Amino acid sequence: MKNYAVLLAAGTGSRTGAAIPKQLIKINGKEIILLSLEIFFKSKINFETVIVATPPPSVFKFDWNNFFKKNLGNGEMEKLQIITGGETRQRSVGNSIKYLESIIPPAETENAVVFIHDSARPFVTDEELHLLFQKTAAEGAAFLCSEVTETIKEINNGAKIGIVTENATGTANPELKTLKRDNLISAKTPQVFRFEIIKKALEKAAGEDFISTDDVSLLENLGLTAAAVKSTDFNIKITSALDIEIAELFLSKFKQID
């Protein structure tokens, strides 16, 4: 089997409050996107191509090619392919799969495996990549996840989560339902698929205007499922300014286990 990686970096990360996309924020002197790329470049799994889906120039104008040339070795640059992402995560994935379709010979698509990963998750181990590959080879798709440890409630009746302040009036009579957390997991990335499966799932979603927040949802819409692989506690998604501080604390400990 031949392996390909897609690193989704087309978002601007506005929730961090930074003036630049969060993937360019540094953790202990190194950009988050470079830490995430290392996951694939340093893996014992041989990745044929590593795609980075970047923001459209109209959203964030930046010389990505020059940035990577300055920070990556020649061997890494040979495997790297920069493409323009979309306005949504799903469109960025779609653009990436279309690019792969243009470079993978038709005779090899059945044995091609695609790892799709959030650029804001820089703490994935090589052991996790190998587990995902093994599960995907056997079952067609796999993803990292974690157990849910907090009590999760479903809120209905048009209610919204309010912020408690001295002057807050609150939300009137929301309908609440406590979900059984033994049946819940939190989906993370990488999410890994045989190429033909994710391609078919994207095509079906496009035909139905089905919108997903992750790639496994696309498989569910296709009537398929994916193997769930438990991730380490380090695999956080950097979203807020606080997450950046947490990531700085994580980095040295993560390197000890990776």
CYANA upper distance limits for C-alpha pairs under 8 A (distance plus 0.5 A):
  1 MET  CA    111 ASN  CA      5.41
  1 MET  CA    112 ALA  CA      6.24
  1 MET  CA    113 VAL  CA      7.49
  2 LYS  CA     46 ASN  CA      8.36
  2 LYS  CA     47 PHE  CA      7.71
  2 LYS  CA     48 GLU  CA      7.28
  2 LYS  CA    111 ASN  CA      6.99
  2 LYS  CA    112 ALA  CA      5.48
  2 LYS  CA    113 VAL  CA      6.69
  3 ASN  CA     45 ILE  CA      8.28
  3 ASN  CA     46 ASN  CA      7.26
  3 ASN  CA     47 PHE  CA      5.44
  3 ASN  CA     48 GLU  CA      6.47
  3 ASN  CA     49 THR  CA      8.21
  3 ASN  CA    112 ALA  CA      6.45
  3 ASN  CA    113 VAL  CA      5.35
  3 ASN  CA    114 VAL  CA      6.51
  3 ASN  CA    115 PHE  CA      8.04
  4 TYR  CA     47 PHE  CA      5.74
  4 TYR  CA     48 GLU  CA      6.16
  4 TYR  CA     49 THR  CA      5.75
  4 TYR  CA     50 VAL  CA      6.56
  4 TYR  CA     51 ILE  CA      8.41
  4 TYR  CA    112 ALA  CA      7.98
  4 TYR  CA    113 VAL  CA      6.64
  4 TYR  CA    114 VAL  CA      5.36
  4 TYR  CA    115 PHE  CA      6.67
  5 ALA  CA     40 PHE  CA      7.84
  5 ALA  CA     47 PHE  CA      7.25
  5 ALA  CA     49 THR  CA      6.94
  5 ALA  CA     50 VAL  CA      5.20
  5 ALA  CA     51 ILE  CA      6.57
  5 ALA  CA    114 VAL  CA      6.14
  5 ALA  CA    115 PHE  CA      5.10
  5 ALA  CA    116 ILE  CA      6.51
  5 ALA  CA    117 HIS  CA      8.10
  6 VAL  CA     50 VAL  CA      6.42
  6 VAL  CA     51 ILE  CA      5.21
  6 VAL  CA     52 VAL  CA      6.51
  6 VAL  CA     53 ALA  CA      7.91
  6 VAL  CA     93 VAL  CA      8.28
  6 VAL  CA     96 SER  CA      7.35
  6 VAL  CA    114 VAL  CA      7.70
  6 VAL  CA    115 PHE  CA      6.51
  6 VAL  CA    116 ILE  CA      5.24
  6 VAL  CA    117 HIS  CA      6.60
  7 LEU  CA     37 LEU  CA      8.12
  7 LEU  CA     50 VAL  CA      7.85
  7 LEU  CA     51 ILE  CA      6.47
  7 LEU  CA     52 VAL  CA      5.27
  7 LEU  CA     53 ALA  CA      6.80
  7 LEU  CA    116 ILE  CA      6.71
  7 LEU  CA    117 HIS  CA      5.55
  7 LEU  CA    118 ASP  CA      6.38
  7 LEU  CA    119 SER  CA      6.06
  8 LEU  CA     52 VAL  CA      6.60
  8 LEU  CA     53 ALA  CA      5.66
  8 LEU  CA     54 THR  CA      7.66
  8 LEU  CA     85 GLY  CA      8.25
  8 LEU  CA     89 ARG  CA      7.96
  8 LEU  CA     92 SER  CA      7.44
  8 LEU  CA     93 VAL  CA      7.98
  8 LEU  CA    116 ILE  CA      7.95
  8 LEU  CA    117 HIS  CA      6.66
  8 LEU  CA    118 ASP  CA      5.59
  8 LEU  CA    119 SER  CA      5.94
  9 ALA  CA     23 GLN  CA      7.26
  9 ALA  CA     33 ILE  CA      8.22
  9 ALA  CA     52 VAL  CA      7.04
  9 ALA  CA     53 ALA  CA      5.87
  9 ALA  CA     54 THR  CA      5.49
  9 ALA  CA     55 PRO  CA      7.34
  9 ALA  CA     85 GLY  CA      8.16
  9 ALA  CA    118 ASP  CA      7.49
  9 ALA  CA    119 SER  CA      5.91
  9 ALA  CA    120 ALA  CA      8.32
 10 ALA  CA     53 ALA  CA      6.16
 10 ALA  CA     54 THR  CA      4.66
 10 ALA  CA     55 PRO  CA      4.37
 10 ALA  CA     56 PRO  CA      7.76
 10 ALA  CA     84 THR  CA      8.07
 10 ALA  CA     85 GLY  CA      5.77
 10 ALA  CA     86 GLY  CA      7.35
 10 ALA  CA     87 GLU  CA      8.24
 10 ALA  CA     89 ARG  CA      8.20
 10 ALA  CA     92 SER  CA      7.66
 11 GLY  CA     21 PRO  CA      7.41
 11 GLY  CA     54 THR  CA      8.17
 11 GLY  CA     55 PRO  CA      6.71
 11 GLY  CA     87 GLU  CA      8.48
 11 GLY  CA     89 ARG  CA      8.46
 12 THR  CA     20 ILE  CA      7.57
 12 THR  CA     21 PRO  CA      4.76
 12 THR  CA     22 LYS  CA      7.02
 12 THR  CA     55 PRO  CA      7.90
 12 THR  CA     60 PHE  CA      8.25
 13 GLY  CA     17 GLY  CA      8.38
 13 GLY  CA     18 ALA  CA      8.34
 13 GLY  CA     20 ILE  CA      8.40
 13 GLY  CA     21 PRO  CA      5.71
 13 GLY  CA     22 LYS  CA      5.55
 13 GLY  CA     23 GLN  CA      8.30
 13 GLY  CA    239 THR  CA      7.32
 14 SER  CA     18 ALA  CA      7.30
 14 SER  CA     21 PRO  CA      7.75
 14 SER  CA     22 LYS  CA      8.30
 15 ARG  CA    239 THR  CA      6.83
 15 ARG  CA    240 SER  CA      6.00
 15 ARG  CA    241 ALA  CA      8.15
 16 THR  CA     22 LYS  CA      7.33
 16 THR  CA    239 THR  CA      6.56
 16 THR  CA    240 SER  CA      4.75
 16 THR  CA    241 ALA  CA      5.19
 17 GLY  CA    240 SER  CA      8.12
 17 GLY  CA    241 ALA  CA      7.43
 18 ALA  CA     22 LYS  CA      7.65
 20 ILE  CA     24 LEU  CA      7.18
 20 ILE  CA     25 ILE  CA      7.75
 21 PRO  CA     25 ILE  CA      7.62
 22 LYS  CA     32 ILE  CA      7.95
 22 LYS  CA    120 ALA  CA      7.92
 22 LYS  CA    238 ILE  CA      8.43
 22 LYS  CA    239 THR  CA      8.28
 23 GLN  CA     31 GLU  CA      7.05
 23 GLN  CA     32 ILE  CA      5.47
 23 GLN  CA     33 ILE  CA      5.39
 23 GLN  CA    119 SER  CA      6.97
 23 GLN  CA    120 ALA  CA      6.63
 24 LEU  CA     31 GLU  CA      5.52
 24 LEU  CA     32 ILE  CA      6.47
 24 LEU  CA     33 ILE  CA      6.84
 25 ILE  CA     30 LYS  CA      8.35
 25 ILE  CA     31 GLU  CA      5.80
 25 ILE  CA     32 ILE  CA      6.54
 26 LYS  CA     30 LYS  CA      5.17
 26 LYS  CA     31 GLU  CA      4.55
 26 LYS  CA     32 ILE  CA      6.40
 27 ILE  CA     31 GLU  CA      6.66
 27 ILE  CA     32 ILE  CA      6.94
 27 ILE  CA    244 ILE  CA      7.67
 27 ILE  CA    247 ALA  CA      7.57
 27 ILE  CA    248 GLU  CA      6.13
 28 ASN  CA    248 GLU  CA      6.76
 30 LYS  CA     34 LEU  CA      7.41
 30 LYS  CA     35 LEU  CA      7.60
 31 GLU  CA     35 LEU  CA      7.09
 32 ILE  CA     36 SER  CA      6.78
 32 ILE  CA    119 SER  CA      7.79
 32 ILE  CA    120 ALA  CA      7.08
 32 ILE  CA    122 PRO  CA      7.01
 33 ILE  CA     37 LEU  CA      6.62
 33 ILE  CA    119 SER  CA      6.07
 33 ILE  CA    120 ALA  CA      7.48
 33 ILE  CA    122 PRO  CA      7.97
 34 LEU  CA     38 GLU  CA      6.74
 34 LEU  CA     71 ASN  CA      8.45
 35 LEU  CA     39 ILE  CA      7.51
 35 LEU  CA    122 PRO  CA      5.89
 36 SER  CA     40 PHE  CA      8.15
 36 SER  CA    119 SER  CA      6.23
 36 SER  CA    120 ALA  CA      7.76
 36 SER  CA    121 ARG  CA      6.96
 36 SER  CA    122 PRO  CA      4.75
 36 SER  CA    123 PHE  CA      7.83
 37 LEU  CA     41 PHE  CA      6.78
 37 LEU  CA    119 SER  CA      8.32
 37 LEU  CA    122 PRO  CA      8.48
 38 GLU  CA     42 LYS  CA      6.02
 38 GLU  CA     43 SER  CA      8.34
 39 ILE  CA     43 SER  CA      6.62
 39 ILE  CA    122 PRO  CA      7.87
 39 ILE  CA    123 PHE  CA      8.41
 39 ILE  CA    124 VAL  CA      7.11
 39 ILE  CA    125 THR  CA      7.61
 39 ILE  CA    126 ASP  CA      7.55
 40 PHE  CA     45 ILE  CA      8.30
 40 PHE  CA     47 PHE  CA      7.55
 40 PHE  CA     50 VAL  CA      8.13
 41 PHE  CA     47 PHE  CA      8.09
 41 PHE  CA     76 GLU  CA      7.23
 43 SER  CA    126 ASP  CA      6.22
 44 LYS  CA    126 ASP  CA      7.79
 45 ILE  CA    129 LEU  CA      8.43
 45 ILE  CA    130 HIS  CA      7.87
 47 PHE  CA     79 LYS  CA      8.40
 48 GLU  CA     79 LYS  CA      6.97
 49 THR  CA     79 LYS  CA      5.24
 49 THR  CA     80 LEU  CA      6.51
 49 THR  CA     81 GLN  CA      7.49
 50 VAL  CA     79 LYS  CA      6.34
 50 VAL  CA     80 LEU  CA      5.42
 50 VAL  CA     81 GLN  CA      6.63
 51 ILE  CA     80 LEU  CA      6.42
 51 ILE  CA     81 GLN  CA      5.24
 51 ILE  CA     82 ILE  CA      6.32
 51 ILE  CA     83 ILE  CA      7.54
 51 ILE  CA     96 SER  CA      7.55
 52 VAL  CA     80 LEU  CA      7.93
 52 VAL  CA     81 GLN  CA      6.78
 52 VAL  CA     82 ILE  CA      5.45
 52 VAL  CA     83 ILE  CA      6.70
 53 ALA  CA     82 ILE  CA      6.66
 53 ALA  CA     83 ILE  CA      5.51
 53 ALA  CA     84 THR  CA      5.86
 53 ALA  CA     85 GLY  CA      5.12
 53 ALA  CA     92 SER  CA      6.79
 53 ALA  CA     96 SER  CA      7.52
 54 THR  CA     64 TRP  CA      8.43
 54 THR  CA     82 ILE  CA      7.56
 54 THR  CA     83 ILE  CA      6.81
 54 THR  CA     84 THR  CA      5.66
 54 THR  CA     85 GLY  CA      5.70
 55 PRO  CA     59 VAL  CA      6.73
 55 PRO  CA     60 PHE  CA      6.53
 55 PRO  CA     84 THR  CA      6.62
 55 PRO  CA     85 GLY  CA      6.06
 55 PRO  CA     86 GLY  CA      7.64
 56 PRO  CA     60 PHE  CA      6.89
 56 PRO  CA     61 LYS  CA      8.01
 56 PRO  CA     84 THR  CA      6.11
 56 PRO  CA     85 GLY  CA      6.79
 56 PRO  CA     86 GLY  CA      7.51
 57 PRO  CA     61 LYS  CA      4.95
 57 PRO  CA     62 PHE  CA      7.61
 63 ASP  CA     67 PHE  CA      6.80
 64 TRP  CA     68 PHE  CA      6.70
 64 TRP  CA     82 ILE  CA      8.27
 65 ASN  CA     69 LYS  CA      6.66
 65 ASN  CA     82 ILE  CA      7.84
 66 ASN  CA     70 LYS  CA      6.73
 67 PHE  CA     71 ASN  CA      6.95
 68 PHE  CA     72 LEU  CA      6.08
 68 PHE  CA     77 MET  CA      7.98
 69 LYS  CA     73 GLY  CA      7.92
 69 LYS  CA     77 MET  CA      7.40
 72 LEU  CA     76 GLU  CA      6.53
 72 LEU  CA     77 MET  CA      6.84
 73 GLY  CA     77 MET  CA      6.73
 74 ASN  CA     78 GLU  CA      6.76
 75 GLY  CA     79 LYS  CA      7.32
 76 GLU  CA     80 LEU  CA      6.72
 77 MET  CA     81 GLN  CA      8.41
 83 ILE  CA     95 ASN  CA      8.33
 83 ILE  CA     96 SER  CA      7.83
 84 THR  CA     92 SER  CA      8.08
 84 THR  CA     95 ASN  CA      8.11
 85 GLY  CA     91 ARG  CA      7.36
 85 GLY  CA     92 SER  CA      4.74
 85 GLY  CA     93 VAL  CA      8.19
 85 GLY  CA     95 ASN  CA      7.01
 85 GLY  CA     96 SER  CA      8.27
 86 GLY  CA     90 GLN  CA      8.22
 86 GLY  CA     91 ARG  CA      5.32
 86 GLY  CA     92 SER  CA      5.09
 86 GLY  CA     95 ASN  CA      7.88
 87 GLU  CA     91 ARG  CA      7.15
 87 GLU  CA     92 SER  CA      7.93
 88 THR  CA     92 SER  CA      6.91
 89 ARG  CA     93 VAL  CA      6.80
 89 ARG  CA    213 THR  CA      7.83
 89 ARG  CA    214 ASP  CA      8.43
 90 GLN  CA     94 GLY  CA      6.63
 90 GLN  CA    211 ILE  CA      7.85
 90 GLN  CA    212 SER  CA      7.32
 90 GLN  CA    213 THR  CA      7.91
 90 GLN  CA    214 ASP  CA      8.11
 90 GLN  CA    215 ASP  CA      8.16
 91 ARG  CA     95 ASN  CA      6.58
 92 SER  CA     96 SER  CA      6.71
 93 VAL  CA     97 ILE  CA      6.70
 93 VAL  CA    116 ILE  CA      8.35
 94 GLY  CA     98 LYS  CA      6.67
 94 GLY  CA    202 LEU  CA      7.22
 95 ASN  CA     99 TYR  CA      6.78
 96 SER  CA    100 LEU  CA      6.79
 97 ILE  CA    101 GLU  CA      6.59
 97 ILE  CA    199 LYS  CA      7.22
 98 LYS  CA    102 SER  CA      6.98
 99 TYR  CA    103 ILE  CA      7.23
100 LEU  CA    104 ILE  CA      6.38
101 GLU  CA    105 PRO  CA      8.36
104 ILE  CA    108 GLU  CA      7.01
104 ILE  CA    109 THR  CA      6.90
105 PRO  CA    109 THR  CA      7.19
108 GLU  CA    112 ALA  CA      6.85
109 THR  CA    195 PHE  CA      6.69
109 THR  CA    196 GLU  CA      6.98
110 GLU  CA    194 ARG  CA      7.71
110 GLU  CA    195 PHE  CA      7.31
110 GLU  CA    196 GLU  CA      6.76
111 ASN  CA    194 ARG  CA      7.63
111 ASN  CA    195 PHE  CA      8.15
112 ALA  CA    194 ARG  CA      6.39
112 ALA  CA    195 PHE  CA      5.88
112 ALA  CA    196 GLU  CA      8.47
113 VAL  CA    136 THR  CA      8.36
113 VAL  CA    192 VAL  CA      7.54
113 VAL  CA    193 PHE  CA      6.15
113 VAL  CA    194 ARG  CA      4.96
113 VAL  CA    195 PHE  CA      5.87
114 VAL  CA    192 VAL  CA      6.08
114 VAL  CA    193 PHE  CA      5.82
114 VAL  CA    194 ARG  CA      6.70
114 VAL  CA    195 PHE  CA      6.41
115 PHE  CA    190 PRO  CA      6.46
115 PHE  CA    191 GLN  CA      6.39
115 PHE  CA    192 VAL  CA      4.93
115 PHE  CA    193 PHE  CA      7.20
116 ILE  CA    189 THR  CA      7.51
116 ILE  CA    190 PRO  CA      5.79
116 ILE  CA    191 GLN  CA      5.76
116 ILE  CA    192 VAL  CA      6.57
117 HIS  CA    121 ARG  CA      8.14
117 HIS  CA    189 THR  CA      5.71
117 HIS  CA    190 PRO  CA      4.87
117 HIS  CA    191 GLN  CA      7.04
118 ASP  CA    189 THR  CA      6.90
118 ASP  CA    190 PRO  CA      7.67
118 ASP  CA    237 LYS  CA      8.34
120 ALA  CA    237 LYS  CA      5.96
120 ALA  CA    238 ILE  CA      5.71
120 ALA  CA    239 THR  CA      7.99
121 ARG  CA    189 THR  CA      8.20
121 ARG  CA    235 ASN  CA      6.76
121 ARG  CA    236 ILE  CA      6.44
121 ARG  CA    237 LYS  CA      5.35
121 ARG  CA    238 ILE  CA      6.95
122 PRO  CA    235 ASN  CA      7.88
123 PHE  CA    234 PHE  CA      6.31
123 PHE  CA    235 ASN  CA      5.60
123 PHE  CA    236 ILE  CA      7.70
123 PHE  CA    251 LEU  CA      8.36
123 PHE  CA    254 PHE  CA      7.32
124 VAL  CA    128 GLU  CA      7.25
124 VAL  CA    129 LEU  CA      8.24
124 VAL  CA    232 THR  CA      8.39
124 VAL  CA    234 PHE  CA      7.96
124 VAL  CA    235 ASN  CA      6.39
124 VAL  CA    258 ASP  CA      8.36
125 THR  CA    129 LEU  CA      7.19
125 THR  CA    257 ILE  CA      8.32
125 THR  CA    258 ASP  CA      5.62
126 ASP  CA    130 HIS  CA      6.84
126 ASP  CA    258 ASP  CA      7.24
127 GLU  CA    131 LEU  CA      6.78
127 GLU  CA    258 ASP  CA      8.45
128 GLU  CA    132 LEU  CA      6.66
128 GLU  CA    144 LEU  CA      8.41
128 GLU  CA    231 SER  CA      7.58
129 LEU  CA    133 PHE  CA      6.69
129 LEU  CA    190 PRO  CA      8.41
130 HIS  CA    134 GLN  CA      6.70
131 LEU  CA    135 LYS  CA      6.76
131 LEU  CA    229 VAL  CA      7.93
132 LEU  CA    136 THR  CA      6.54
132 LEU  CA    142 ALA  CA      6.19
132 LEU  CA    143 PHE  CA      7.08
132 LEU  CA    144 LEU  CA      8.09
132 LEU  CA    191 GLN  CA      8.50
132 LEU  CA    192 VAL  CA      7.21
132 LEU  CA    229 VAL  CA      7.46
133 PHE  CA    137 ALA  CA      6.52
133 PHE  CA    142 ALA  CA      8.28
133 PHE  CA    192 VAL  CA      7.82
134 GLN  CA    138 ALA  CA      6.83
135 LYS  CA    139 GLU  CA      6.29
135 LYS  CA    140 GLY  CA      7.88
135 LYS  CA    141 ALA  CA      7.40
135 LYS  CA    142 ALA  CA      6.48
135 LYS  CA    227 ALA  CA      7.04
136 THR  CA    140 GLY  CA      5.01
136 THR  CA    141 ALA  CA      4.90
136 THR  CA    142 ALA  CA      5.88
136 THR  CA    192 VAL  CA      7.08
136 THR  CA    193 PHE  CA      6.68
136 THR  CA    194 ARG  CA      7.36
136 THR  CA    227 ALA  CA      8.10
137 ALA  CA    141 ALA  CA      8.21
137 ALA  CA    194 ARG  CA      8.15
139 GLU  CA    226 ALA  CA      7.78
139 GLU  CA    227 ALA  CA      7.59
140 GLY  CA    193 PHE  CA      6.38
140 GLY  CA    194 ARG  CA      5.99
140 GLY  CA    197 ILE  CA      7.89
140 GLY  CA    226 ALA  CA      7.65
141 ALA  CA    191 GLN  CA      8.06
141 ALA  CA    192 VAL  CA      5.94
141 ALA  CA    193 PHE  CA      4.82
141 ALA  CA    194 ARG  CA      6.91
141 ALA  CA    225 THR  CA      7.90
141 ALA  CA    226 ALA  CA      5.23
141 ALA  CA    227 ALA  CA      6.72
142 ALA  CA    191 GLN  CA      6.43
142 ALA  CA    192 VAL  CA      5.73
142 ALA  CA    193 PHE  CA      7.17
142 ALA  CA    226 ALA  CA      5.31
142 ALA  CA    227 ALA  CA      4.86
142 ALA  CA    228 ALA  CA      6.32
142 ALA  CA    229 VAL  CA      7.45
143 PHE  CA    187 ALA  CA      7.80
143 PHE  CA    188 LYS  CA      7.36
143 PHE  CA    189 THR  CA      6.70
143 PHE  CA    190 PRO  CA      6.51
143 PHE  CA    191 GLN  CA      4.71
143 PHE  CA    192 VAL  CA      6.51
143 PHE  CA    216 VAL  CA      8.21
143 PHE  CA    226 ALA  CA      7.40
143 PHE  CA    227 ALA  CA      6.90
143 PHE  CA    228 ALA  CA      5.86
143 PHE  CA    229 VAL  CA      6.40
144 LEU  CA    187 ALA  CA      6.88
144 LEU  CA    188 LYS  CA      5.63
144 LEU  CA    189 THR  CA      6.00
144 LEU  CA    190 PRO  CA      6.72
144 LEU  CA    191 GLN  CA      7.11
144 LEU  CA    228 ALA  CA      6.55
144 LEU  CA    229 VAL  CA      5.31
144 LEU  CA    230 LYS  CA      6.18
144 LEU  CA    231 SER  CA      5.86
145 CYS  CA    185 ILE  CA      6.90
145 CYS  CA    186 SER  CA      5.87
145 CYS  CA    187 ALA  CA      5.02
145 CYS  CA    188 LYS  CA      5.51
145 CYS  CA    189 THR  CA      8.08
145 CYS  CA    228 ALA  CA      6.85
145 CYS  CA    229 VAL  CA      6.48
145 CYS  CA    230 LYS  CA      5.59
145 CYS  CA    231 SER  CA      5.94
146 SER  CA    185 ILE  CA      6.19
146 SER  CA    186 SER  CA      5.69
146 SER  CA    187 ALA  CA      7.30
146 SER  CA    188 LYS  CA      8.02
146 SER  CA    230 LYS  CA      6.05
146 SER  CA    231 SER  CA      6.28
146 SER  CA    232 THR  CA      8.17
146 SER  CA    233 ASP  CA      8.29
147 GLU  CA    184 LEU  CA      7.49
147 GLU  CA    185 ILE  CA      5.33
147 GLU  CA    186 SER  CA      6.73
147 GLU  CA    230 LYS  CA      8.32
148 VAL  CA    181 ARG  CA      6.66
148 VAL  CA    182 ASP  CA      8.27
148 VAL  CA    184 LEU  CA      6.64
148 VAL  CA    185 ILE  CA      5.89
148 VAL  CA    186 SER  CA      6.78
149 THR  CA    181 ARG  CA      7.89
150 GLU  CA    181 ARG  CA      8.26
151 THR  CA    178 THR  CA      7.75
151 THR  CA    179 LEU  CA      7.99
151 THR  CA    181 ARG  CA      7.21
152 ILE  CA    178 THR  CA      6.47
152 ILE  CA    179 LEU  CA      6.18
152 ILE  CA    180 LYS  CA      8.24
152 ILE  CA    181 ARG  CA      7.36
153 LYS  CA    176 LEU  CA      6.84
153 LYS  CA    177 LYS  CA      5.85
153 LYS  CA    178 THR  CA      4.84
153 LYS  CA    179 LEU  CA      6.27
154 GLU  CA    176 LEU  CA      6.09
154 GLU  CA    177 LYS  CA      5.44
154 GLU  CA    178 THR  CA      6.75
154 GLU  CA    179 LEU  CA      7.45
155 ILE  CA    159 ALA  CA      7.18
155 ILE  CA    160 LYS  CA      8.29
155 ILE  CA    174 PRO  CA      7.01
155 ILE  CA    175 GLU  CA      6.14
155 ILE  CA    176 LEU  CA      5.27
155 ILE  CA    177 LYS  CA      7.09
156 ASN  CA    174 PRO  CA      6.67
156 ASN  CA    175 GLU  CA      5.43
156 ASN  CA    176 LEU  CA      6.95
157 ASN  CA    174 PRO  CA      6.27
157 ASN  CA    175 GLU  CA      6.12
158 GLY  CA    174 PRO  CA      7.97
159 ALA  CA    171 THR  CA      6.98
159 ALA  CA    172 ALA  CA      8.10
159 ALA  CA    173 ASN  CA      8.45
159 ALA  CA    174 PRO  CA      5.80
159 ALA  CA    175 GLU  CA      8.16
160 LYS  CA    171 THR  CA      7.48
161 ILE  CA    171 THR  CA      8.10
162 GLY  CA    170 GLY  CA      6.72
162 GLY  CA    171 THR  CA      7.12
163 ILE  CA    168 ALA  CA      7.76
163 ILE  CA    170 GLY  CA      8.46
164 VAL  CA    168 ALA  CA      6.45
164 VAL  CA    170 GLY  CA      8.00
180 LYS  CA    184 LEU  CA      7.56
181 ARG  CA    185 ILE  CA      8.22
188 LYS  CA    235 ASN  CA      8.28
191 GLN  CA    215 ASP  CA      7.44
191 GLN  CA    216 VAL  CA      7.66
193 PHE  CA    197 ILE  CA      7.08
193 PHE  CA    198 ILE  CA      6.56
194 ARG  CA    198 ILE  CA      7.16
195 PHE  CA    199 LYS  CA      6.62
196 GLU  CA    200 LYS  CA      6.60
197 ILE  CA    201 ALA  CA      6.67
197 ILE  CA    219 LEU  CA      8.33
198 ILE  CA    202 LEU  CA      6.63
198 ILE  CA    215 ASP  CA      8.49
198 ILE  CA    218 LEU  CA      8.21
198 ILE  CA    219 LEU  CA      7.71
199 LYS  CA    203 GLU  CA      6.80
200 LYS  CA    204 LYS  CA      6.75
201 ALA  CA    205 ALA  CA      6.70
201 ALA  CA    218 LEU  CA      5.94
201 ALA  CA    219 LEU  CA      6.20
201 ALA  CA    221 ASN  CA      7.91
201 ALA  CA    222 LEU  CA      6.32
202 LEU  CA    206 ALA  CA      6.62
202 LEU  CA    218 LEU  CA      7.12
203 GLU  CA    207 GLY  CA      6.79
204 LYS  CA    208 GLU  CA      6.86
204 LYS  CA    222 LEU  CA      7.66
205 ALA  CA    209 ASP  CA      6.29
205 ALA  CA    210 PHE  CA      5.17
205 ALA  CA    211 ILE  CA      7.51
205 ALA  CA    218 LEU  CA      7.26
205 ALA  CA    221 ASN  CA      7.92
206 ALA  CA    210 PHE  CA      6.92
212 SER  CA    217 SER  CA      6.36
212 SER  CA    218 LEU  CA      6.99
213 THR  CA    217 SER  CA      7.72
214 ASP  CA    218 LEU  CA      7.88
215 ASP  CA    219 LEU  CA      7.51
216 VAL  CA    220 GLU  CA      6.89
216 VAL  CA    225 THR  CA      7.90
216 VAL  CA    226 ALA  CA      7.33
217 SER  CA    221 ASN  CA      6.73
218 LEU  CA    222 LEU  CA      6.93
219 LEU  CA    223 GLY  CA      6.89
219 LEU  CA    224 LEU  CA      5.65
219 LEU  CA    225 THR  CA      6.55
219 LEU  CA    226 ALA  CA      8.15
220 GLU  CA    224 LEU  CA      5.65
220 GLU  CA    225 THR  CA      6.29
231 SER  CA    235 ASN  CA      7.29
234 PHE  CA    250 PHE  CA      7.47
234 PHE  CA    254 PHE  CA      7.46
237 LYS  CA    243 ASP  CA      8.24
238 ILE  CA    243 ASP  CA      5.65
238 ILE  CA    244 ILE  CA      6.76
238 ILE  CA    247 ALA  CA      8.03
239 THR  CA    243 ASP  CA      6.64
239 THR  CA    244 ILE  CA      8.32
240 SER  CA    244 ILE  CA      7.28
241 ALA  CA    245 GLU  CA      7.34
242 LEU  CA    246 ILE  CA      6.84
243 ASP  CA    247 ALA  CA      6.51
244 ILE  CA    248 GLU  CA      6.84
245 GLU  CA    249 LEU  CA      7.14
246 ILE  CA    250 PHE  CA      6.74
247 ALA  CA    251 LEU  CA      6.54
248 GLU  CA    252 SER  CA      8.35
249 LEU  CA    253 LYS  CA      8.14
250 PHE  CA    254 PHE  CA      6.36
251 LEU  CA    255 LYS  CA      6.85
252 SER  CA    256 GLN  CA      7.31
253 LYS  CA    257 ILE  CA      7.54
254 PHE  CA    258 ASP  CA      6.63
